[in-house]
Amino acid sequence: MLDWLGMPIAASAHAGEVDQIMVLVHWLMLALFVGWGAFFTYVLFRFRRRRNPTASYTGARGRFASVVEVGVLVAEIVLLAFFSIPFWTRNVDAAPPPENEATVVRVVAEQFAWNVHYPGADGVFGRTDIRLVSPDNPLGLDRSEAVGKDDLVVNNRLNLPVGKPVIVFLSSKDVMHSFGLPQMRVKQDAIPGIVQPVWFTPTMTGEWDIACPQLCGPGHYRMKGVYQIQTPEEYQAWLKEEASFIGSN
């Protein structure tokens, strides 16, 4: 947990790697800030008008600037080649974990809510149809089919078990949104017409906000939900409780 950088609590398996890259980038930015600030102060003093009454258009000569520029370039290449690209390969470009070993949910964004779709006890998502969309059925879930009868659709709440990989299939009904789980170090755009998988493994229980970092309309301030990481027993109890509401309707 990097309180001194203003970072939220790290609660996923890959959060440490993200924080490490963030720390290295901040150290580089600090070195650049101090170095170039000192150089700027030196230039202001060294080339002040009293000492140089006649302007020189040849500029400062020397190897200092070139050495610094090469050093910055090398530092950026190291950050990319040894930290950022390997992390991206392992956690983004790599195939997600098998669905039978993960908690799989669908998250569909819209102005201005997060719709979370769980497959139910059978583990199979029911069919959705745009013609069935209504205020009471925001995803157009077809409950007349057997596989859709036990599905759960929850508004602005995402519950997940700790210690198990999660795959979120992210999409949008209208405009571009952004799915942000800061404590999981997850942020992914929800783009209309594209279903984007996002995966991570929660390592800590807790309840936090789902953020939308993408300005998505005049009601953007309402684009906030809650996600809760629970123990496996609490998660199963929550699923059972939600399923009981379907049976009572």
C-alpha positions, 0 to 999 in steps of 0.5 A: 500500500503506497499511501505516500503516493496517494495510491489506493489499497492494493487488493489484487494479485497483480496490483504489486507489479502495477505499483512497482511500475508506478514507483519507478515512473515517479522516481524517473519523473522526480529525477527529471524534475530536479535535474531539469529544474537545477539546469534551468536555474543554472542557465538563468544565472549563467546567461543573465543579461548583466553577464551577457549584454550581447545575445549569442545565437549559437546556444550552449555547447557541451555534452551535458545535454546529450548525455542527459537525453541519452540517459533519459532514453535508456531509463525509458527503454528499461522501464518498457522492456523490463517492466511494462511490456512483460507485465502487459504480456502476462496480464493483458495479452495472455489468455484469461484463465479457464472459465471453469476455474474462474468466477465469470460475470458480464458487466454492461454499462449504460447511461448511467448505471452498471448492469451485472449479469451472473449466469446462475447455478447452472453456470450458463448465461441466458440469451439476451434480446434487445427486443426484451429490454425494458426498465425491469429488464435492462439487459433483455434477458430471456427468462422463458428459456431454461438457461435464463431462468436462474440468471441474476441481473444486479444493478450497480453492485458487483460481488466476487469471491476472494482468492479466485480468478475473475473474468469480467466480460465488459460491454456498453449499451450506448456510449463509451464508459470506463470500468474502474476498480482502483483497488484491483488496479483495473481500468478498461474502456467499455466500448459499444459493439465490443465485448472486452474480457478483463481478468484479475484475482482478488486477494483481499476482502472489502467493499469499494466503489466502481468508478467511471473515469470516462466522461459519458454524458450529463449524468456522469456523476451518477455512474458509480456502483459498488463492488464487494470482495467476499469470502467464498462462503459469504459469496455463495450466501449472497448468490443464494439470497439474490436467487431467492428474489427471482423465485419470489417474483 
